[in-house]
Every structure is written in structure tokens, then in C-alpha cells.
Amino acid sequence: MGPSYVDFLRERRLELEARVADACARAGRDASEVEVVAVSKTVEPEGLLAAIEAGYGRFGENRPQELVHKTAALEQAGLAESVRMDMIGNLQRNKINQVLGRAQLIHSISSAHLAEGVSSRAEARGLRQQVLLEVNVSGEASKSGFSPADATRAFEGLLALGGIEVVGLMTMAPAHDPDAARRTFCGLRELRDGLERRGGCLPVLSCGMSDDFELAVEEGSTLVRLGRVVFDQGYTLD
Ligand SMILES: *Cc1c(COP(=O)(O)O)cnc(C)c1O
């Protein structure tokens, strides 16, 4: 990675932070409430190291194999302690052990069955894994996650699992439809507020990607997961 790529990443980061701060201001929120997770799934470890040099400190991967690969690269570079790595993608039960101990936060707990699997494996290793429940707020058949009704039904049982700590919710919005995206983010926040009345504390809302993060921030997101807009020089902000 040449110095010019680091320069691009740094300038883009400052632009993104300014956009997030503006969205916060529009919503009367404090900019410190929102954190960017740089989704590094499309770049090699060199790209991730360049992003660290450019000032990013938190990353997301969507495949367990890549998470293993990238965390190994971080360890080799002596950066494993200073950088956060999150698991944001579909997780199969037979891959749970690859993710435990490597991901600080798993965004993508999409069923009670998966929650139980993560919990029991974490308990066996003496860990308490922080997780988010992935909720299919928009109801699109192509998306995984709890339906809002299922999340509500399962919630108390999930809070009782000893190996996980549920700290919030995650969703993905429909693409290319800003109104539907806003409704989705708003629905996630309302679901969170409803669940908190049943117990637990769910401060984290993981929502917003390259095409819709400003809407997500306006609707209460605390973690925006940004891939293309961070790493892709061909992606232009409008
Ligand atoms: C790839 C990915 C992102 C980032 O998407 P962009 O549109 O590139 O910002 C966010 N969340 C998940 C779960 C992803 O798989």
C-alpha cells in the first residue's frame, strides 16, 4: 500500500466523520455517540494496516475465515491489542469457535439457536461474549435475523444465557430506497426501546452502511458499518 492510499483513507475518514457529526447535529445527538466500524472484508491485510495508519481503530469482517486471517495479521504486526475486530456477517454454528476470542463483538446473532451455541461455547472457555441480535426489521425474505416478534418472544431467554451479553441490536436496510431505510432504522430503535422495558440494557444500535449511514445516524445508530465508502477509491460521496 503506497502512501497515497493511506492519504486517501485518512482524508476519507475525516470526511466521513464530518458527515456523521452533521447527521448527529441534525438529530440533536452528540457525535461521540457514533462509532465507525471499517468493514475490511474486501481488502487484504495490507489494506487493513493502511487503514490503521489512517486512524481507524475498529474493523468488521463478515466471514470467520477472514476474521482469523486478519487477526493473525494484526498479531504479527503487534497491533492486536490496539485494534478492535467485530464479526458482522452470517455465522454458522460450526464456525463459532473460530470467532470466539477473536471478535470483541458479534453483530450477527440471527436466531435463538445460534445464541445458545455461542453461549455454551463461550462458557466452556470461560468467556462472556458481547453480542447484538440481528433483526430483520424490513421483513425482506433475502435477509436473515429475528423477526421483531421473535426477538421479543426470545428476549428474556437470551438475557438468561450465561455465555453471552446482549448489548444491542443490528439490522440491514433495504437497498436503494431511502424511505424504507429510514423506516427500518427507526423500527430498530423502537424495538430496542420496547425490549429495554422488558429488562436488559441495549445501548448499541448497529445500522447504516455506505449508502445509508447518514439516515441511520439520524435515526439513532451508534455503530455504522462502512465498507466501500472507506476503502474504495471509486466510491464517491454525494
Ligand atoms: C459488507 C457489509 C457492510 C458494508 O457494506 P458497504 O455498503 O460496503 O458499506 C456492512 N455490514 C455487513 C453485514 C456487510 O456484510
The ligand as an SDF file (V2000), in Angstrom:
LIG
                    3D

 15 15  0  0  0  0  0  0  0  0999 V2000
  -20.2250   -5.5660    3.5520 C   0  0  0  0  0  0  0  0  0  0  0  0
  -21.0280   -5.2610    4.7570 C   0  0  0  0  0  0  0  0  0  0  0  0
  -21.1540   -3.9380    5.2150 C   0  0  0  0  0  0  0  0  0  0  0  0
  -20.5500   -2.7390    4.4970 C   0  0  0  0  0  0  0  0  0  0  0  0
  -21.2270   -2.5020    3.3060 O   0  0  0  0  0  0  0  0  0  0  0  0
  -20.8760   -1.2230    2.3950 P   0  0  0  0  0  0  0  0  0  0  0  0
  -22.1040   -0.9940    1.6130 O   0  0  0  0  0  0  0  0  0  0  0  0
  -19.6840   -1.6120    1.5900 O   0  0  0  0  0  0  0  0  0  0  0  0
  -20.5870   -0.1000    3.3190 O   0  0  0  0  0  0  0  0  0  0  0  0
  -21.8930   -3.7160    6.3670 C   0  0  0  0  0  0  0  0  0  0  0  0
  -22.4680   -4.7420    7.0450 N   0  0  0  0  0  0  0  0  0  0  0  0
  -22.3640   -6.0190    6.6370 C   0  0  0  0  0  0  0  0  0  0  0  0
  -23.0330   -7.0860    7.4290 C   0  0  0  0  0  0  0  0  0  0  0  0
  -21.6450   -6.3180    5.4870 C   0  0  0  0  0  0  0  0  0  0  0  0
  -21.5560   -7.6060    5.0790 O   0  0  0  0  0  0  0  0  0  0  0  0
  1  2  1  0
  2  3  1  0
  2 14  2  0
  3  4  1  0
  3 10  2  0
  4  5  1  0
  5  6  1  0
  6  7  2  0
  6  8  1  0
  6  9  1  0
 10 11  1  0
 11 12  2  0
 12 13  1  0
 12 14  1  0
 14 15  1  0
M  END
$$$$
